[in-house]
Amino acid sequence: MRIGVVTFPGTLDDGDAARAVCIAGGEPVALWHGDDDLKGVDAVVLPGGFSYGDYLRCGAISRFAPVMTSLVPAAQGGLPVLGICNGFQVLCESHLLPGALTRNGSLHFVCRDQRLRIERTDTDWTRDFAPGQEIVIPLKNGEGCFVADERTLDELEGEGRVVARYLEVNPNGSRRDIAGISNARGNIVGLMPHPEHAVEALTGPSTDGLGFFTSVLTTMVRA
Amino acid sequence: MARVIVDVMLKPEILDPQGRAVQGALGRLGLAGVTDVRQGKQFTIDVDGVLEGDRLALMERLAGELLSNPVIEDFTMRVEQ
Protein backbone atom coordinates (compact mmCIF):
# COMPACT_ATOMS: atom_id res chain seq x y z
CA MET A 1 0.00 0.00 0.00
CA ARG A 2 1.80 3.08 -1.25
CA ILE A 3 0.72 6.39 0.21
CA GLY A 4 2.00 9.60 -1.33
CA VAL A 5 3.02 12.49 0.92
CA VAL A 6 3.25 15.82 -0.89
CA THR A 7 5.96 18.35 -0.11
CA PHE A 8 5.39 21.97 -1.12
CA PRO A 9 7.96 24.67 -0.42
CA GLY A 10 7.18 25.49 3.21
CA THR A 11 5.59 22.16 4.13
CA LEU A 12 6.57 21.16 7.67
CA ASP A 13 4.84 17.94 8.55
CA ASP A 14 5.70 15.71 5.61
CA GLY A 15 8.27 13.85 7.74
CA ASP A 16 5.78 13.06 10.48
CA ALA A 17 3.10 12.15 7.94
CA ALA A 18 5.46 9.69 6.23
CA ARG A 19 6.39 8.24 9.61
CA ALA A 20 2.71 7.84 10.52
CA VAL A 21 2.14 5.97 7.25
CA CYS A 22 5.03 3.62 8.12
CA ILE A 23 3.81 2.98 11.66
CA ALA A 24 0.34 2.22 10.30
CA GLY A 25 1.90 -0.37 8.01
CA GLY A 26 1.98 1.49 4.70
CA GLU A 27 4.78 2.56 2.42
CA PRO A 28 5.21 6.35 2.17
CA VAL A 29 6.08 7.77 -1.23
CA ALA A 30 7.49 11.30 -1.44
CA LEU A 31 5.65 13.48 -3.97
CA TRP A 32 7.11 16.82 -5.03
CA HIS A 33 4.97 19.91 -5.65
CA GLY A 34 6.74 20.67 -8.92
CA ASP A 35 6.16 17.21 -10.39
CA ASP A 36 2.76 16.21 -11.74
CA ASP A 37 3.62 12.50 -11.43
CA LEU A 38 1.63 10.80 -8.65
CA LYS A 39 3.88 7.73 -9.01
CA GLY A 40 0.93 5.35 -9.01
CA VAL A 41 0.20 5.79 -5.29
CA ASP A 42 -2.95 4.33 -3.72
CA ALA A 43 -3.71 7.41 -1.59
CA VAL A 44 -2.26 10.87 -0.89
CA VAL A 45 -1.66 12.93 2.24
CA LEU A 46 -1.37 16.72 1.94
CA PRO A 47 0.50 17.54 5.15
CA GLY A 48 0.59 20.64 7.29
CA GLY A 49 2.94 23.60 7.18
CA PHE A 50 3.06 26.95 5.44
CA SER A 51 3.14 26.09 1.75
CA TYR A 52 4.47 28.96 -0.35
CA GLY A 53 4.82 30.89 2.90
CA ASP A 54 1.02 31.06 3.23
CA TYR A 55 1.38 34.16 1.05
CA LEU A 56 -1.80 35.52 -0.55
CA ARG A 57 -4.06 33.09 1.36
CA CYS A 58 -3.19 29.76 2.97
CA GLY A 59 -3.20 27.12 0.24
CA ALA A 60 -4.02 29.57 -2.55
CA ILE A 61 -0.77 29.27 -4.48
CA SER A 62 -0.33 25.54 -3.78
CA ARG A 63 -3.59 24.92 -5.56
CA PHE A 64 -1.89 25.75 -8.85
CA ALA A 65 1.23 23.60 -8.26
CA PRO A 66 1.93 20.93 -10.91
CA VAL A 67 1.25 18.10 -8.46
CA MET A 68 -2.27 19.49 -7.92
CA THR A 69 -3.06 19.38 -11.64
CA SER A 70 -2.81 15.58 -11.34
CA LEU A 71 -4.17 15.26 -7.83
CA VAL A 72 -7.41 17.21 -8.34
CA PRO A 73 -8.82 14.94 -11.09
CA ALA A 74 -7.52 11.82 -9.31
CA ALA A 75 -9.30 12.87 -6.11
CA GLN A 76 -12.47 13.63 -8.06
CA GLY A 77 -12.15 10.13 -9.48
CA GLY A 78 -12.05 8.53 -6.04
CA LEU A 79 -8.38 8.50 -4.96
CA PRO A 80 -8.30 8.76 -1.15
CA VAL A 81 -6.84 12.16 -0.15
CA LEU A 82 -6.33 13.46 3.40
CA GLY A 83 -5.50 17.14 3.86
CA ILE A 84 -4.21 18.02 7.30
CA CYS A 85 -4.14 21.67 8.45
CA ASN A 86 -2.43 23.46 5.55
CA GLY A 87 -3.45 20.44 3.45
CA PHE A 88 -7.09 21.09 4.43
CA GLN A 89 -6.63 24.70 3.33
CA VAL A 90 -5.25 23.48 -0.02
CA LEU A 91 -8.27 21.18 -0.48
CA CYS A 92 -10.67 24.08 0.14
CA GLU A 93 -8.76 26.44 -2.16
CA SER A 94 -8.84 23.69 -4.81
CA HIS A 95 -12.63 23.42 -4.36
CA LEU A 96 -12.29 19.71 -3.59
CA LEU A 97 -13.99 20.56 -0.30
CA PRO A 98 -16.46 23.40 0.37
CA GLY A 99 -15.87 26.39 2.62
CA ALA A 100 -12.68 28.15 3.59
CA LEU A 101 -10.30 28.43 6.54
CA THR A 102 -9.77 31.92 7.87
CA ARG A 103 -7.87 33.68 10.64
CA ASN A 104 -8.57 32.26 14.11
CA GLY A 105 -11.32 34.20 15.88
CA SER A 106 -8.89 35.03 18.70
CA LEU A 107 -6.22 36.23 16.22
CA HIS A 108 -3.75 34.06 18.16
CA PHE A 109 -1.88 31.05 16.86
CA VAL A 110 -3.25 28.14 18.91
CA CYS A 111 -1.23 25.04 19.84
CA ARG A 112 -2.91 22.53 22.15
CA ASP A 113 -3.90 18.91 22.61
CA GLN A 114 -7.45 18.96 21.31
CA ARG A 115 -10.34 16.63 22.07
CA LEU A 116 -12.48 15.73 19.06
CA ARG A 117 -15.47 13.59 18.31
CA ILE A 118 -15.29 11.45 15.15
CA GLU A 119 -18.74 11.81 13.61
CA ARG A 120 -18.40 10.13 10.24
CA THR A 121 -16.80 6.70 10.12
CA ASP A 122 -17.59 5.64 6.58
CA THR A 123 -14.88 7.76 4.95
CA ASP A 124 -11.70 6.23 3.56
CA TRP A 125 -9.76 7.87 6.40
CA THR A 126 -11.99 7.21 9.43
CA ARG A 127 -13.44 3.72 9.03
CA ASP A 128 -11.26 2.26 11.81
CA PHE A 129 -12.86 4.59 14.37
CA ALA A 130 -16.08 3.82 16.25
CA PRO A 131 -18.97 6.21 15.55
CA GLY A 132 -18.86 8.99 18.13
CA GLN A 133 -15.38 8.00 19.32
CA GLU A 134 -13.57 10.75 21.21
CA ILE A 135 -9.88 11.28 20.48
CA VAL A 136 -7.16 13.71 21.55
CA ILE A 137 -4.62 14.90 18.97
CA PRO A 138 -2.53 18.07 18.62
CA LEU A 139 -3.93 21.17 16.99
CA LYS A 140 -1.68 24.01 15.84
CA ASN A 141 -2.93 26.72 13.54
CA GLY A 142 -3.31 30.42 13.03
CA GLU A 143 -5.90 30.21 10.27
CA GLY A 144 -8.10 27.30 11.23
CA CYS A 145 -11.49 28.98 11.48
CA PHE A 146 -13.73 26.98 9.17
CA VAL A 147 -16.35 29.15 7.47
CA ALA A 148 -19.01 28.49 4.86
CA ASP A 149 -22.41 29.99 4.15
CA GLU A 150 -25.38 28.67 6.14
CA ARG A 151 -26.70 26.66 3.20
CA THR A 152 -23.37 24.85 2.78
CA LEU A 153 -23.13 24.21 6.53
CA ASP A 154 -26.67 22.78 6.55
CA GLU A 155 -25.78 20.63 3.56
CA LEU A 156 -22.65 19.30 5.28
CA GLU A 157 -24.64 18.48 8.43
CA GLY A 158 -27.58 17.01 6.48
CA GLU A 159 -25.39 14.74 4.41
CA GLY A 160 -23.36 13.66 7.44
CA ARG A 161 -20.17 15.10 6.02
CA VAL A 162 -18.87 16.60 9.25
CA VAL A 163 -16.07 14.11 9.97
CA ALA A 164 -14.84 15.56 13.28
CA ARG A 165 -16.01 18.22 15.69
CA TYR A 166 -14.18 20.09 18.45
CA LEU A 167 -15.14 19.13 22.00
CA GLU A 168 -14.72 21.18 25.20
CA VAL A 169 -13.07 24.14 23.44
CA ASN A 170 -13.59 25.58 19.99
CA PRO A 171 -9.99 26.68 19.45
CA ASN A 172 -10.38 28.87 16.38
CA GLY A 173 -13.99 29.97 16.05
CA SER A 174 -14.92 27.39 13.41
CA ARG A 175 -18.59 27.46 12.50
CA ARG A 176 -20.53 24.74 14.30
CA ASP A 177 -17.31 23.50 15.97
CA ILE A 178 -16.26 21.80 12.73
CA ALA A 179 -12.75 20.31 12.83
CA GLY A 180 -12.96 18.21 9.66
CA ILE A 181 -15.21 17.53 6.68
CA SER A 182 -15.37 15.19 3.72
CA ASN A 183 -16.75 15.12 0.21
CA ALA A 184 -19.97 13.16 -0.36
CA ARG A 185 -18.14 10.02 -1.47
CA GLY A 186 -15.90 10.05 1.59
CA ASN A 187 -12.57 9.66 -0.19
CA ILE A 188 -11.50 13.29 0.38
CA VAL A 189 -11.14 14.39 4.01
CA GLY A 190 -9.86 17.70 5.37
CA LEU A 191 -8.88 17.96 9.02
CA MET A 192 -7.47 20.95 10.89
CA PRO A 193 -5.87 19.05 13.85
CA HIS A 194 -2.84 16.82 13.30
CA PRO A 195 -3.27 13.03 13.58
CA GLU A 196 0.29 12.46 12.30
CA HIS A 197 1.64 13.98 15.54
CA ALA A 198 -0.28 11.44 17.65
CA VAL A 199 0.97 8.06 16.52
CA GLU A 200 3.58 7.27 19.18
CA ALA A 201 3.36 7.45 22.97
CA LEU A 202 6.82 9.04 23.21
CA THR A 203 5.98 12.17 21.22
CA GLY A 204 2.20 12.50 21.07
CA PRO A 205 -0.54 13.11 23.62
CA SER A 206 -2.04 9.78 22.49
CA THR A 207 -1.80 7.36 19.60
CA ASP A 208 -5.33 8.27 18.49
CA GLY A 209 -4.10 9.77 15.23
CA LEU A 210 -2.99 6.40 13.93
CA GLY A 211 -6.61 5.51 13.13
CA PHE A 212 -6.64 7.85 10.13
CA PHE A 213 -3.66 6.10 8.57
CA THR A 214 -4.78 2.55 9.34
CA SER A 215 -8.26 3.43 8.01
CA VAL A 216 -6.97 4.15 4.53
CA LEU A 217 -5.08 0.85 4.55
CA THR A 218 -8.29 -0.91 5.61
CA THR A 219 -10.04 0.89 2.75
CA MET A 220 -7.54 -0.44 0.24
CA VAL A 221 -7.71 -3.99 1.54
CA ARG A 222 -11.47 -3.91 1.09
CA ALA A 223 -11.28 -2.44 -2.41
CA MET B 1 2.01 50.16 -19.82
CA ALA B 2 -1.18 49.45 -17.94
CA ARG B 3 -1.76 49.27 -14.22
CA VAL B 4 -4.39 46.94 -12.83
CA ILE B 5 -5.71 47.61 -9.37
CA VAL B 6 -7.57 44.80 -7.64
CA ASP B 7 -9.20 45.42 -4.27
CA VAL B 8 -10.15 42.36 -2.25
CA MET B 9 -12.46 42.49 0.77
CA LEU B 10 -13.94 39.76 2.95
CA LYS B 11 -17.64 39.31 2.20
CA PRO B 12 -19.80 41.27 4.65
CA GLU B 13 -21.09 38.11 6.36
CA ILE B 14 -17.56 36.80 7.07
CA LEU B 15 -16.20 37.71 10.50
CA ASP B 16 -13.09 39.89 10.21
CA PRO B 17 -11.12 39.49 13.45
CA GLN B 18 -8.30 41.69 12.11
CA GLY B 19 -10.72 44.52 11.43
CA ARG B 20 -12.17 44.08 14.89
CA ALA B 21 -8.71 44.31 16.47
CA VAL B 22 -8.04 47.52 14.52
CA GLN B 23 -11.41 48.88 15.64
CA GLY B 24 -10.40 48.29 19.26
CA ALA B 25 -7.07 50.05 18.73
CA LEU B 26 -8.70 53.07 17.10
CA GLY B 27 -10.97 53.40 20.13
CA ARG B 28 -8.07 53.10 22.55
CA LEU B 29 -6.22 55.83 20.63
CA GLY B 30 -9.08 58.22 21.21
CA LEU B 31 -11.15 57.97 18.02
CA ALA B 32 -14.70 57.90 19.33
CA GLY B 33 -17.66 56.45 17.52
CA VAL B 34 -15.98 53.84 15.32
CA THR B 35 -18.81 51.47 14.46
CA ASP B 36 -17.01 49.03 12.16
CA VAL B 37 -13.63 48.32 10.56
CA ARG B 38 -13.03 45.87 7.72
CA GLN B 39 -9.51 45.09 6.56
CA GLY B 40 -8.83 44.15 2.95
CA LYS B 41 -5.96 44.08 0.53
CA GLN B 42 -5.00 45.81 -2.69
CA PHE B 43 -2.92 44.46 -5.55
CA THR B 44 -1.31 46.79 -8.09
CA ILE B 45 -0.20 44.88 -11.15
CA ASP B 46 1.85 46.56 -13.87
CA VAL B 47 1.79 44.97 -17.30
CA ASP B 48 3.46 45.85 -20.60
CA GLY B 49 1.43 47.27 -23.43
CA VAL B 50 -2.30 47.80 -23.56
CA LEU B 51 -4.36 45.37 -21.50
CA GLU B 52 -7.32 44.33 -23.63
CA GLY B 53 -9.06 41.39 -25.22
CA ASP B 54 -8.03 37.91 -24.05
CA ARG B 55 -5.32 39.24 -21.75
CA LEU B 56 -7.80 41.51 -19.97
CA ALA B 57 -10.28 38.64 -19.71
CA LEU B 58 -7.57 36.39 -18.23
CA MET B 59 -6.57 39.10 -15.74
CA GLU B 60 -10.18 39.39 -14.63
CA ARG B 61 -10.52 35.61 -14.30
CA LEU B 62 -7.31 35.36 -12.24
CA ALA B 63 -8.51 38.17 -9.97
CA GLY B 64 -11.39 35.85 -9.09
CA GLU B 65 -9.46 32.57 -9.03
CA LEU B 66 -6.07 33.47 -7.59
CA LEU B 67 -6.14 36.94 -6.03
CA SER B 68 -9.41 36.32 -4.21
CA ASN B 69 -11.36 33.32 -2.94
CA PRO B 70 -15.01 33.62 -3.99
CA VAL B 71 -16.10 31.58 -0.98
CA ILE B 72 -15.12 34.33 1.45
CA GLU B 73 -14.06 37.37 -0.58
CA ASP B 74 -15.33 39.89 -3.14
CA PHE B 75 -13.06 41.79 -5.49
CA THR B 76 -13.23 44.88 -7.66
CA MET B 77 -10.82 45.49 -10.50
CA ARG B 78 -9.96 48.62 -12.43
CA VAL B 79 -7.42 49.22 -15.18
CA GLU B 80 -5.46 52.43 -15.80
CA GLN B 81 -4.06 52.25 -19.33
Interface residues (C-beta under 8 A of the other chain):
Chain A: L56 R57 A60 I61 F64 C92 E93 P98 G99 A100 T102 R103 N104 G105 S106 L107 C145 V147 A148 D149 G173
Chain B: L10 E13 I14 L15 P17 Q18 A21 L66 L67 N69 V71 I72
